């Protein structure tokens, strides 16, 4: 029974520990970039009848000692057919350019005005946490 419980615990926690160790030691470029979605969030507010203001604060850390540059886009998972896009509205000015120095931890603040006059359904305001992003550098892409 003890061996089974130990094997179960190892199976649950080992993959995350291996990935984290790889990212902190051997990874290069965007593979060495950690995105903390738990503290990242976006807020939206209507500023006029046709304009929505969006502001996102995204937390990144570069585990590599070398500088890294990448582009950032927002990704949204839709669970139902009638879901209204929220975070994906920030892609109207995408891709965003991000530079992180070696071993740098940084909050990226992105702000944009979104024209919603041609949209049937759109949000009037709100906030989102646990924001999904896609980062790209050259041929390398990661969905976070």
C-alpha angles and dihedrals in degrees: 000000000000092000090051092050091047091050090048093051091048091049091052100045105026099076093054092046093049092049092048092048092049092048093050097046118021107018122107134195117354090351088070093053116104118202116202103207092174092072097031118099146160131216127199131195134171110241096178138356092279104024129079120190116216127190126179130186112198126185119218134170127193109214092186122089089226125081116257131201124194143157122244132210131172123247126196129195113216115207097180133035094240096050112133115225115247115158093030088065087076088070091080088093096031144163096060118199117231128187122192123183122221112292089358124151113199143170108222112210115202122182128178143162114234123204106220097169093107096046121100096203122024137149121264093207143312143125137265131200130189088043116195117226138178118218123195135186117174108313093340118099132176129188108211 
